[in-house]
Amino acid sequence: METYVREVLFAMATSSCDVDWVLYTNRENHNHIQGIFGKFPRFTFHLLPLKATNRYSRILREQIDLPFRVAASRIDVLWSPGYTMPFFSPCPQVVTIPDMQYRRYPEDLTWIARIATNILVRIAVRRSKGIITISEFSRREILTFTHALRASVYTVHLGVDLAFAKALPEDMKRQKLKKLISNRNPYILCIANTYPHKNVPALIEGFSRVMKKISHQLVLVGKPRLGESEVQAALRKVSDTSRIQRFLEVDFEDLRALYQGADLFIFPSLYEGFGLPVVEAMMSGVPVLTTKCGSIPEVGGDRVCYFDPDSETDLSEKIMDIVFWEKEYRKLWILKAQEYARRFSWERTAEKTMECFKKVDKGNG
């Protein structure tokens, strides 16, 4: 969500769009946001005296404090880009609901978070004039699980940073990977926090079945979440855990290096509203192996490879197939995947988002 908001706003800021923006920030992100957008004259900033990491404080401020600040700023349209929004507002509202993950995979949240999320999303659907979502799959999910009006739900695909397609200088990439990767063996990459629906244990098990047949390491990037216990259980069954390396997070340049240096990117997720890492990997020039779950086929099309998550052996077999692709076949596949991925641009995302705002504002007028 942080990437989504930052990239859409930056595309708005650098376009010819003649719209003034008021950004309501919190204590954690105020300086960062102001550092990015402070140079643009159409952006002003209002710091809300709260820590966003305190979920309850954030909800209360959003419902009680924010509407008064919006009224004082004479806002025409209020956009809430993360599932929830105020019940009362002096102006029409647009909310982004990326997916209905909390309904399909309730185990991703604590019971109190599930209840709170369900209540707040229902409020958002009821009170918003427009709902933006990030895939046709998610649009169908929203219409299935809520009483949203079909005409009020807009699909706006995410974009991908073109920097992923720009090859890092070879010396720089080598130095970064030397710092990150514990040996010089080739590696398979996965980027996913360990929510249950991300299906990381299945990847670990699939990799363990082929470890003796390939020289690759498995590199996992992602923070522990409610599925971490299953990940740890899968790791305990691996015969040589030195072949698996984990990072909680990496900075953007290291992420580019990891993508560009990988032999294969695997995204084993069972549910996605969009699946941005799939497009980032395609753009970075690495073959992608993923599932046909959620929005992934809508995003990856026929330029990624798929495995059956219900099969015990399909993942391992596809790994063996892809890592031994002929060099010329691999090169051609990557070029076609990069060309396909370029259709997802943040400029287009910003353009379609602004169209939604204008429809809501016009309808109010």
N, C-alpha and C positions, 0 to 999 in steps of 0.2 A: 504493500500500500504506500509506503514511503516513496518508492521508486515511481509509482503511478502518479502521485500528487506532484512530486518534484518535476517530473518530465513533462506532464501536461501543462503545468504553470509556466515552465521555461519555454515551451513551444508557443504558448499564448503570448508571453512577454516579447519574444523575438519575431512575432508575426506583425502584420499590419493592422491587427484587431484594435479598434479604438474603444477599449473598455477599461474602466478604472477598477482596480482590485483592492479589496481590503482583506488582509490575511489575519486571522485570529490565531495566535500562536500560544504555546505554553512554555513553561520554564526550561524544559529540556531542549526544545527545538528553536527557540526564538532567535538566538544569535546565529545559528546555522542558516535558518531561513532568510533572515535579514542579510546575511553575508552573500547569499545567492541572488536575491531579488532586490536588494537595496539600491542597486545601480539603475533600476528601471523606474522612471518618474511616475508611472501610472500605478505603482504599488505602494500602499501604506500598510502599517503593521500595528496591531493592537495585542499587547501581551495580556493573556488571561492568567491570573495569579494562581496557577495550579500546576501540579506535576502529573503529566499524562500517564505515568506508570501507576498512579493511584486510580484504579478503575472507577471506584465509587465517587471520588472527588470529581473526576472528569464527567461522569454522568450527571451529577448534580449541577455542576457549572453549566453544562450544555443545556440542561432543561430550565434552569432558573436564571442564570446570569447572562448567558449569551443572547437571548431575545432582547433584553434591554440594550445591550451594546449594539446590536443590529439596528434597532430603532434609532439610536443616537447617531449612527453613521449613515442613516437614510439609504440603506441597501435596497437595490431593486430585486435581486434574486440571491438567495442564500444557498450555496452549494455545500453539502456535507459529504465528503468523499469516502466515508468509512462506515457503512451500514446504518448508522443512527443519526438522528437529528432532533432538534427541539420539537416538542409537541405544539407549542405556541410560537408563532413568528409574525412580525408585522409585515412580512413580504412573502411572496411565493417561494417555495423551497424545491430544490432538486437534491436527491440523495443517490449516491452510488452504492449499489448492493452487488458486490462482485460474484457472489455465489450463494448457495444455500447449504454450505458444508455442515453447518451446525445442525441441520435437520437430517441430512443423509448420514453423517458420522457424528452423532452426539457424544461419542466417547472421546472426541478431540477436546472437549471442554469439561470442566467441573460441573456438577449439577446446578450450582447457583449461577454459574456463568451461562449455562444453557437457558435457564429460566429468564435471566435478565436480557440475554440476547434476543430471545423469542419475543419478549414484551416490547423491546425497543425497536426491533425490526417491524413488528406489527404497527407500532406508532408511526414509523417512517413511511410505510406503505400507505397508511390511512391519510396522513397529513401532507404528503408530497404531491406536487403538481407534475413532477417528472421523475422517473427512476432510470438511472443509467446502469447498465450492466455490461460485462466485458466479453460476452460470447452469446451466440444464439442458444447454446446449451443452457447457459445460466438464465437466459430469458425464459426458456421453457420451465426451468426449475422454479423461478419466482412465480410464474403463473400457476404452477402446480401447487405450491405450498402456501401461497398468500391469496388475498382477494384483490390483488392489483388489477387495474383495468388494462387490458391488452394494449390499448393505444397509448398508454402512459409509460410503457417500458421500452426503452431505447437500447439497442445493442451498439456498443462502441468498442471495437477491439483495441487492445493495448498496442504499443509500439515497441520497437527494439532500438537500442543505441547503436548507431552506425560504427561507433568506436570498436565494437566487437569484431567487425570485419576488417579493420585496419591492423595488419600484422605488426606485432611488436618487433623492433629490431632484434635480430637473432641473439646478439650478445646480451641484451637486456632480458629477453625471455629466458635465456640459459641461466643467468644469474638469479633471477627470481625463482625459477624452478629448483635450482640448487639449494636455495634458502628454504624452500617449502618442502620438497620431496626428499625423503631420507636416503634414497639411493638413486641410481641412474636408470633403473628399469622403466619400461613403458608403464603407463597407468590408465586405468578406467576411472572416470569421474562421475560423481553424483552430487547434486546440490539439493538438499531437502532437510528441513527441520523434522525431528522424529515424531510427528503426529502419527497416530495409527493409520490414517488413510494414505500416508506417503509410502507405506509398504517397504520401508528400508530393510526390515529383517529378511524379506524374500530376496532382496538383492544380495545381502550377505550370504544367504544360503546358496543362491545360484552361483555366486562367485566361488564359494568354497568347493563346489563340485568340480570346477575346472582349474583350480589352482595348480595342480600338478601337470597340467597340459599346456599352460601358458606361463610366461615370465612376468606378467603384469602385476602391479599393485592395484588395490582399490582405494581411491581417495574419496572420503566423504566430507562434505562441507555442510554444516547445519547445527543448530542448537538443540539440546535435549528438550523434548516436550513430553506429553502424556504417553507416548509410545516408547519411551526410552527403555523401560524395563524389558520389553520384547526385543529391542535392539541388543541390549546387553546379553540376553539369553542366547540370541543367535551368535553373538561374538564368542561366547564360551564354548560353542561347538566347533569353532574354526580351529583347524590343526596348527596353523601358523599365523597368529594374529599380527606378526611383524609385517605381513603383507597387506595389512589394512591400516590406513592412516586417516586420522580425523582432525578437522578444524572446526571450531565453533563458528568462526566467521573470518573473512578475509577482506582486505580493502579492494577497491575497484580494479586497480592495476594488477594486483595479484590474481584476482578473479579472471581477468583477461588472459593472463599467462597460463592459468590452470586450464581454461577452456582450450586455448590454442595449442597447448602441449599434449592434450589427451589423445589417446588412440580411439576412445569411444566414450560417449556420454550416455549414461543410463538414467532414465527417469521412471521409476517403477510405480508411480502414483495411481491410486484407485479412484481419485476424484480431483478434478481441477475445474476452476471457473474459467481459466485461460491456459496457464502453463507457460509462463514467461521464460523459465530456463530452457525449455525446448527450443524456442526461437533464438535465444541468445547463443545456444550451442550451435544451431544451424548456421547462424551468422558468423560464428567464430571459426567455422571450417572443421567441425568434428562430427562424424556420423552419430546419429541419435537412435537409441533403442528405447522404446517406451511402450505404453499400453494404449488400448483403444477405449479408455475410460474417460467419462466426463467430456470436456471440451477438447481433449488432446487431438482427436482426428480432425476436428474443425481447424485447429491451429497448424498441425504438422502435415496434414494432407498425405500425399504419397511420397513426400521427401524425407520421411523418417521411417525407421523399421519398427515393427510391432511384435510383441510377444504376448502370449496368453497367460495372464496372471493366475488362472485356475489350473494351469499345468505345472507339474513338479519339475519337468525337464526342459520346457520350451525356452525359458530364459537362458539356461546354460548352453543350450544348442545354438541359440542366436548369438550369444557372446562368441562362441567358437567360430561361427561363420564370419562375423564381421571383422574380428581382429586379424583374420587371415585373408581378407579381401585382396585381390590383385591391385597393385599400385595404381594402374591406369583407371581401373574401375572405381576405386576409392576417390581418385582425383575428380573424375567426372561426376560422381555422386555428390561430392562436396560442392562443386561449382553450381550444380542445379539446385541444391538445397539453399545455398546462399542467395541465389537469384529469387527463389520462392520467398525466403524470409524477408526480403526487402519490401514486400508489400505491406508489412506491418511497420508503420512509421508513427512517431509521436506527433508529428505535424498533422497527420490525418486524424489521429485521436483527438487532438486539440480542436481541430476544425469541426468534427462531428459533435464534440462536447459543447462547443459554442452554439451550434445549431439547436441543440436541445435547450440551452439557456434562453435563446431568443424565442423559441416556440412557447416556452413557459411564460416569459415576460410579455410577449404579444397576447397570449391567451388571457393573461391577467388584465391587460389594458382594455 
